[in-house]
Each structure stands twice: as C-alpha cells, then as structure tokens.
Amino acid sequence: MHIWVDADACPKAIKEILFRVAERESIFLTLVANQPLATPRLKNINSLRVPAGFDGADNEIVQRLQPGDLVVTADIPLAAQVIAKAGFALNPRGELYTEANIAERLNMRDFMEGLRATGIETGGPSQFGPKDKQNFANQLDRFLSLHYRRAKG
C-alpha cells in the first residue's frame, strides 16, 4: 500500500501525522504538489513536484495510483476518481470517502458551486482545528487496522 497526499492544500498538522505513521508502519508516502515540499529524510517518504496548472497534482496521483492505495485529499472529484480505480480516499478532516457516499458529496459540491456561480455567498469550510486533526488521526488508524495491518499479518 502507498499513501498519496494531495499536498498543495493539506494542513501541516495532517502531514506531520502522516510522516509519523509512515515511519512507524513502514508505509510508502508521497506528497504531490506544484511547489517544493520538505519531507523527512526516510526512504519511504518523498515528495513529487508537478507543474503548476489546473489539476496537475490530481492527475499525477490518479495516474500513479494502484488498487488499495490511500489518497489524502479534500478534493471531491479526485476522491471520486480514486474510488473508481479501487483506491481509498480520506479527507484531512477525517471523512473516508466511499462508493456509498461519494455521489452525494459530488452532488452537494456541484450544487454549492452552482449557487456561487449565481453570486450567492455560500461561505467556505470552517477553520481547520484540533477536533479535525483528531478525527483524521482516528480515521487513519481505523483504516490502517482494516486495510493495512491485517493484510500485513
């Protein structure tokens, strides 16, 4: 299993959790972004810089993704592509996107985008906080227990 991170907008606190988990569990971790990123100097953790542009990181992740890989992203269309390729997608706030909920998330995203296009102020997500960090850590641990540690033996 490989963990891919849509790193341009990923909170620093989430990256730090992922670095610790990748080191502890010996999981390959790649941060993908259109800017240089600092990562720990470990063989299983790296970063991949893609050219700036619309969906550059998303496209690179989808291209490299293997079934069973985990992608950390808040990008719902990317999450849908990951699920379609038999991968897993986890939001930095701790929501695991699944076949059962991704269509609803896409519909809501499109609805809100339509409202914004008509000039209606919809606001954005709330500020990322300690509860979000804890939710992510808990969901990541559950995911690894079900999909990585069990398979590892």
Salt bridges, closest charged atoms under 4 A:
GLU16 OE2 - LYS12 NZ 3.96
GLU25 OE2 - ARG24 NE 3.64
GLU25 OE2 - ARG149 NH2 2.91
GLU60 OE2 - ARG64 NE 2.52
GLU95 OE2 - ARG105 NE 2.56
GLU104 OE2 - ARG105 NH1 3.57
ASP110 OD1 - ARG109 NH1 3.01
GLU113 OE2 - ARG109 NH2 3.32
ASP132 OD2 - ARG93 NH1 2.98
ASP141 OD1 - ARG149 NH2 2.98
